[in-house]
């Protein structure tokens, strides 16, 4: 799964390059809940998370939060049904 990072500092795209992150580092907390209710949480510095085939067997729900100096963002969540077929 991949996602696009969003700036906490500014939303204007003045010079045609990415908006500043507004944090001292780029970090995310990802929670994966499998269809059988098992959950795991990891932290990553890239806007990317690999879901193993075994975890996808009954569908998964992913919740991604940006982590920073002022706390965590509200989670962006998505449920992905079984796509192993």
C-alpha positions, 0 to 999 in steps of 0.5 A, a space after each residue: 500500500 502506498 499513500 501521498 504525504 500531506 504537509 502540516 505546514 502549508 497547502 500552497 504550491 507556490 514554486 511547483 515543488 512539494 510543500 514543506 512537511 512541517 515536521 522534523 522528520 517524516 514518520 507514519 504509524 500504520 495499524 493493520 487489522 486482518 479479517 480475523 481480528 488480529 492487529 499489528 502496528 508498525 512505524 515507517 519513514 516512507 509512505 509505503 507498507 507491504 501487506 503479506 499474502 497471508 494477511 490478505 487472505 480474509 481482507 484487511 483494514 489499514 489505518 495510517 497516521 502521520 507522527 510528528 512533534 505535535 502528536 499523531 494525525 487523525 487516521 486515514 483508514 481503508 478496508 481492502 477485501 481479499 485480493 489474493 484470487 
